[in-house]
Amino acid sequence: MKAIPALLVVFLLATATAVPGFATEDSPTRTRSFWIHWNSTPVTDDMLAAEAKKRDYVLLNAWEASFVPKLKAANPAITVLVYKDMSSTRSYACRDGRDESVLPAGIGFCYADRQRPDWFLKGPDGQRLEYSGYPGHWQMDIGDPKYQQEWAENVVAATKGVFDGVLIDNALWSCDAYHPGTCPAKYRDNAAFQSAYASFLANTRSTFTAAGLKTVANMTNARLHEGGWNAYMANLDGGWDEWWLSFSDTEQLPDYAEGWRRQVQQIADNEAAGKITLVQPHFSKTAERPFRYALASYYMAASTTKSAIAEIEKMDGYGDPSPWHTEYDWNLGAPSGPYSSVGTNVYRRDFACGTVVVNANPTASGPVTLPLGGDYIDELGAQVSSVSLPGTSGSILRKPCPEAARPR
């Protein structure tokens, strides 16, 4: 993407172009968030209660089932999902020839090694495929109908009556994922690989719905494959994008076909279908620009109780809860409609009690100044009638809330 020169742009609200396909909602809009606790860091009862009251979703390991009643006691409406990997079995969970009683996957390594060695995917050299960077993760044949059935039955048996659903990790897109340059001999290109994953989700769907369990899959990198998000989502209750818009304090996705617009569309498509969307940008606790870019972009599509956002500072840093920002407690009221294009890669969405603006041009591009058509309160508490935003930045602005739009 080529950087654009610095601009001073005057936008007329009357000429804003609406972007179709985004749901609107009559209820007030607030930020919803989640907490992923997969690193087995210490947790107190007070922490569980405090986070349950703030979060809409909590994602736990299978061996943390004792946390669920405590979370539910503090917030009966919270949704608690258990981690299960669809793509691998874990040899580290096989000790002295026996699988542990509680597993991070749906199939035990010891069991598969002895009774179903055909379920291990192999490379062209005939050797089993182990995840690069993740020792003890062995890739399984997710396209095998018997693997699909047994995986789903095992997960339901371990989950039903305890958790609300399953976070299905590693709904992969590339046949050489986790072993760059080497595809499984059985699935030699991405088309065959993705077809196998789609069949897994389709063939396990009825098992989970019959058990009353939600399924939310890790759909990272769906943006790189046109139609990929919705193809997998057809047989899921939700999707999680682990790398959403911001990859660090300085690396944010601008607007292009596989960038900003496609990741925001993930939320929009799921909102329209009544499905869950969890989005996770990456940046440090003190990084304001990527935070506001991500939150304002989230609000471009989020309207209902289904979508949630939570940042992470370090890859796989799933321990203590992510920060709770002051902006999360703001209530923007009902959205006036879908977001609108108000300039080249610049977008705005109005609410009864505020507005959000995003400049999705490349980071190095100059600032765009947008008159707001009225007075608003910015993130620092100052009254403003315009905002000036450099590339990959955003703003969440408030205004006096009409009585009818205030929270009940």
C-alpha positions in Angstrom: 0.0 0.0 0.0 1.4 3.4 -1.0 1.2 6.2 1.7 -1.0 9.2 0.9 0.2 12.7 1.6 -1.0 14.8 4.5 -4.6 16.0 4.0 -7.0 18.5 5.3 -10.4 17.2 4.4 -13.8 18.7 5.0 -16.5 16.1 5.0 -20.3 16.8 4.7 -22.4 14.3 6.6 -25.1 14.6 4.1 -22.9 13.0 1.4 -21.6 10.1 3.6 -21.9 6.8 1.8 -23.4 3.9 3.8 -21.7 0.6 3.8 -24.3 -2.1 3.4 -24.7 -5.4 5.3 -24.3 -4.1 8.8 -26.9 -4.8 11.4 -28.5 -2.1 13.5 -29.9 -2.4 17.0 -32.4 -0.5 19.1 -30.7 -1.3 22.4 -27.8 0.8 23.9 -24.3 -0.2 22.7 -21.5 -0.8 25.1 -18.2 -2.7 24.8 -18.3 -6.3 25.6 -15.1 -8.2 26.5 -13.7 -11.6 27.3 -10.9 -13.2 29.3 -8.7 -16.1 28.1 -7.1 -18.0 30.9 -5.0 -20.8 29.3 -1.6 -20.4 30.9 -2.6 -21.8 34.3 -1.5 -18.7 36.1 -2.8 -18.3 39.8 -6.4 -17.3 40.1 -8.3 -16.3 43.2 -12.0 -16.5 43.9 -12.1 -12.7 44.1 -10.5 -12.4 40.6 -13.0 -14.8 39.2 -15.9 -12.9 40.7 -14.6 -9.5 39.6 -13.9 -10.6 36.0 -17.3 -12.4 35.7 -19.1 -9.2 36.5 -17.3 -7.3 33.7 -16.8 -9.9 31.0 -19.3 -11.6 28.7 -17.1 -14.6 27.9 -14.4 -16.5 29.7 -12.3 -19.2 28.0 -10.7 -21.9 30.2 -8.7 -25.1 30.1 -10.6 -28.3 30.6 -8.9 -28.8 34.0 -10.3 -25.5 35.2 -13.9 -26.8 35.5 -14.0 -25.8 39.1 -13.9 -22.2 38.1 -17.2 -22.4 36.2 -19.6 -22.4 39.2 -17.8 -19.4 40.7 -18.0 -17.5 37.5 -21.7 -18.3 37.2 -22.4 -17.3 40.8 -21.1 -13.8 40.1 -22.7 -13.5 36.6 -25.3 -16.2 35.6 -25.3 -14.8 32.1 -21.6 -15.3 31.4 -20.6 -17.7 28.6 -17.8 -20.1 29.6 -16.0 -22.0 26.8 -13.5 -24.8 27.2 -10.4 -25.1 25.0 -10.1 -28.1 22.7 -7.7 -28.4 19.7 -9.3 -29.9 16.6 -6.1 -30.2 14.7 -3.6 -32.0 17.0 -3.1 -34.5 19.7 -0.6 -33.8 22.4 2.1 -36.3 23.4 3.0 -34.3 26.5 -0.5 -35.3 27.9 0.5 -39.0 27.5 2.4 -40.2 30.6 3.7 -43.7 31.3 1.7 -45.0 28.4 -1.6 -43.5 29.5 -3.5 -40.4 28.4 -4.3 -37.9 31.1 -7.9 -37.9 32.2 -8.4 -34.3 31.2 -7.0 -33.3 27.8 -6.4 -30.1 25.7 -7.6 -32.0 22.6 -10.4 -34.4 21.6 -8.2 -37.4 21.0 -5.5 -38.7 23.4 -2.0 -39.3 22.0 -1.5 -42.7 23.7 -4.8 -43.9 22.3 -4.2 -42.7 18.8 -0.6 -44.0 18.8 -1.7 -47.5 19.8 -5.1 -47.9 18.1 -5.4 -45.3 15.4 -2.0 -44.5 14.0 -3.7 -43.8 10.6 -5.1 -40.6 12.1 -1.6 -39.0 12.3 -1.0 -36.8 9.2 2.3 -37.4 7.6 4.6 -35.3 5.3 5.9 -36.4 1.9 8.7 -38.2 3.7 6.3 -40.5 5.6 7.0 -38.9 9.0 4.4 -37.6 11.3 4.0 -33.8 11.3 4.8 -32.0 14.6 4.0 -28.4 15.0 7.0 -26.1 14.5 7.5 -24.1 17.7 5.0 -26.2 19.7 6.7 -29.4 20.8 4.4 -32.3 21.4 1.6 -31.1 19.1 1.0 -33.8 16.4 -1.2 -33.0 13.4 -4.2 -35.2 13.0 -6.4 -36.1 10.0 -9.4 -33.8 10.6 -10.9 -35.0 7.3 -11.4 -38.6 8.5 -15.1 -39.2 9.4 -14.2 -41.6 12.2 -11.8 -39.1 13.7 -14.4 -36.4 13.4 -17.1 -38.5 15.2 -14.8 -39.7 18.0 -13.4 -36.2 18.5 -16.8 -34.7 18.9 -18.2 -37.4 21.1 -15.2 -37.2 23.4 -15.4 -33.4 23.7 -19.1 -33.5 24.4 -18.6 -36.1 27.1 -16.0 -34.0 28.8 -17.8 -30.7 28.4 -21.6 -31.2 28.7 -23.1 -30.1 32.0 -20.0 -28.1 33.0 -19.2 -25.6 30.2 -21.5 -23.6 27.9 -19.5 -24.6 24.8 -16.1 -25.2 23.2 -13.4 -23.0 21.8 -12.2 -25.1 18.9 -8.6 -24.1 18.3 -6.8 -24.2 15.0 -9.4 -24.1 12.3 -6.6 -23.8 9.8 -6.4 -22.4 6.3 -3.0 -23.3 4.9 -1.8 -26.9 4.4 1.7 -25.9 5.6 0.5 -24.2 8.8 2.8 -25.0 11.7 5.4 -26.6 9.3 6.1 -24.0 6.6 6.8 -25.4 3.2 5.6 -28.9 4.0 2.0 -29.9 3.4 0.5 -33.3 4.5 0.8 -36.0 1.9 -3.0 -36.5 2.1 -3.8 -32.7 1.6 -1.3 -31.3 -0.8 -2.9 -27.9 -1.4 -4.9 -25.4 0.5 -8.2 -26.3 -1.4 -8.1 -29.9 -0.3 -7.0 -28.9 3.2 -9.8 -26.4 3.7 -12.3 -28.9 2.3 -11.3 -31.3 5.0 -11.7 -28.6 7.7 -15.1 -27.6 6.4 -16.2 -31.3 6.5 -15.1 -31.6 10.1 -17.2 -28.6 11.2 -20.2 -29.8 9.1 -20.0 -33.4 10.4 -19.6 -32.6 14.0 -22.2 -29.9 14.1 -25.2 -32.0 15.1 -23.3 -33.7 18.0 -22.7 -30.3 19.6 -26.2 -28.9 18.9 -27.8 -32.0 20.3 -25.8 -31.5 23.5 -26.7 -27.9 23.8 -23.1 -26.7 23.5 -21.9 -23.7 21.6 -19.0 -24.0 19.2 -16.6 -21.0 18.6 -13.5 -21.7 16.4 -10.2 -19.9 16.1 -10.5 -18.4 12.6 -7.3 -16.5 12.5 -6.1 -15.7 8.9 -9.6 -16.1 7.5 -9.1 -12.6 6.1 -6.6 -13.9 3.6 -9.1 -16.3 2.0 -12.1 -14.7 0.3 -15.3 -16.2 1.6 -13.3 -18.3 4.1 -14.8 -16.8 7.3 -18.4 -17.5 6.3 -17.5 -21.0 4.8 -16.3 -22.2 8.2 -18.9 -20.2 10.1 -21.8 -22.0 8.4 -21.4 -24.8 11.0 -20.4 -22.8 14.0 -21.9 -20.6 16.6 -19.1 -18.1 16.5 -15.6 -17.2 15.5 -12.5 -15.9 17.2 -9.9 -13.9 15.4 -6.7 -14.1 17.4 -4.8 -11.5 15.4 -7.4 -8.7 14.7 -6.3 -5.4 13.1 -3.3 -4.7 15.4 -0.3 -7.0 15.5 1.9 -4.8 17.8 2.2 -1.2 19.0 3.3 -0.1 15.6 1.8 -2.6 13.1 -1.8 -2.1 12.3 -3.8 -3.3 9.3 -5.0 -0.5 7.0 -7.9 -0.7 4.6 -7.5 -3.0 1.6 -9.3 -6.1 0.4 -7.6 -8.5 2.9 -7.2 -5.9 5.6 -9.4 -3.6 7.7 -12.6 -4.0 5.7 -12.5 -7.8 5.8 -11.8 -8.1 9.5 -14.6 -5.6 10.3 -16.9 -7.5 8.0 -16.3 -10.6 10.2 -18.2 -8.9 13.0 -20.8 -7.6 10.6 -21.5 -11.0 9.1 -21.8 -12.7 12.5 -24.0 -9.9 13.9 -26.4 -10.4 10.9 -26.4 -14.1 11.6 -26.8 -13.8 15.3 -23.4 -15.4 16.0 -20.6 -14.8 18.4 -17.5 -12.8 17.4 -14.4 -12.5 19.6 -11.7 -10.2 18.3 -8.2 -9.9 19.8 -5.8 -7.0 18.8 -2.2 -7.1 20.0 -0.6 -4.1 21.7 0.9 -3.1 25.1 -1.1 -1.7 28.0 0.0 1.9 27.4 -0.4 2.0 23.6 -3.3 4.5 23.0 -3.3 4.7 19.2 -3.7 1.0 18.4 -6.2 0.7 21.2 -8.4 3.4 19.9 -8.0 2.2 16.3 -9.2 -1.3 17.4 -12.0 -0.2 19.6 -13.4 2.3 17.1 -13.2 -0.3 14.4 -15.0 -2.8 16.6 -17.8 -0.3 17.0 -18.1 0.1 13.3 -19.9 -3.2 13.2 -20.7 -4.3 16.8 -24.2 -3.6 18.0 -25.6 -6.7 19.9 -24.6 -8.8 22.9 -22.7 -11.3 20.7 -19.5 -9.5 19.8 -16.6 -8.9 22.2 -13.1 -7.5 22.1 -10.0 -8.0 24.4 -6.4 -7.1 23.7 -3.3 -9.1 24.4 0.2 -7.8 24.8 2.3 -10.8 24.1 1.6 -13.8 21.8 0.0 -16.6 23.8 0.0 -14.4 26.9 -3.2 -16.0 28.3 -2.8 -15.5 32.0 -4.1 -12.5 33.9 -7.1 -10.6 32.5 -6.6 -8.1 29.8 -6.9 -4.4 31.0 -10.3 -2.9 31.5 -10.4 0.5 29.8 -12.5 3.4 30.9 -14.0 3.5 27.4 -15.5 0.1 28.0 -17.9 1.6 30.5 -19.2 4.2 28.1 -22.6 3.8 26.6 -23.0 5.1 23.1 -26.7 4.4 22.9 -28.4 2.8 19.9 -26.6 3.1 16.5 -28.2 5.4 14.0 -27.4 2.9 11.2 -24.4 1.2 9.6 -21.1 2.9 9.3 -20.5 5.3 6.4 -17.5 6.1 4.2 -16.7 9.8 4.8 -13.5 9.9 2.7 -10.9 7.7 1.3 -10.5 4.8 3.8 -12.1 7.0 6.5 -15.3 5.8 8.2 -17.8 7.0 10.7 -20.7 5.5 12.6 -23.1 7.6 14.6 -24.9 6.5 17.8 -27.6 8.2 19.9 -25.0 9.1 22.5 -21.8 9.5 20.4 -19.9 8.7 17.3 -16.8 6.7 16.3 -14.4 7.6 13.5 -11.6 5.6 11.9 -8.8 6.6 9.6 -7.9 3.3 8.0 -5.2 4.7 5.7 -1.7 3.4 6.2 0.1 4.3 9.4 2.6 6.6 7.8 0.0 8.7 6.0 -0.8 12.2 7.1 -3.7 13.2 9.3 -7.2 13.7 8.1 -9.4 16.3 9.8 -13.1 15.6 10.2 -15.6 18.2 11.3 -18.1 16.4 13.5 -21.2 18.5 12.9 -21.6 19.3 16.6 -19.9 19.2 20.0 -18.6 15.9 21.4 -16.5 14.8 24.4 -13.2 13.1 23.4 -11.3 10.4 25.2 -9.5 13.0 27.4 -12.7 14.7 28.4 -12.3 17.7 26.2 -15.1 19.2 24.2 -14.4 19.0 20.5 -16.2 19.8 17.2 -13.7 18.1 15.0 -11.0 15.4 15.1 -7.7 15.0 13.3 -6.6 11.4 12.8 -3.4 10.0 11.3 -3.4 6.7 9.5 -4.6 3.6 11.4 -6.1 5.6 14.2 -9.6 6.1 15.6 -11.6 8.0 18.1 -14.6 7.2 20.3 -16.6 10.4 21.1 -19.5 11.0 23.4 -22.3 13.6 23.6 -25.2 14.2 26.0 -27.4 11.1 25.9 -31.1 11.5 25.2 -33.2 10.1 28.1 -34.6 7.3 25.9 -31.2 6.1 24.9 -29.8 5.8 28.4 -29.2 2.4 30.0 -32.1 1.0 31.9 
